[in-house]
Amino acid sequence: MLTKEHISEWFKSLQDSICNAFEKEDGVGKFLEDNWLREEGGEGERVYCKMVML
């Protein structure tokens, strides 16, 4: 049976794979993670790319 946690981990793994592939292809830019907790309960994560001008 699929649980919310299992599905969440699968999407996190997929996101990591995509970010790693972009980093490898680009060779310069890096994806950063911003993890946070909500005061009302729950948590979240934002992934963004730090751009470097050459």
Summary of the structure (lengths in Angstrom):
residues: 54
radius of gyration: 14.2
end to end distance: 48.6
largest distance: 48.6
contacts: 92
relative contact order: 0.17
helix: 43%
strand: 30%
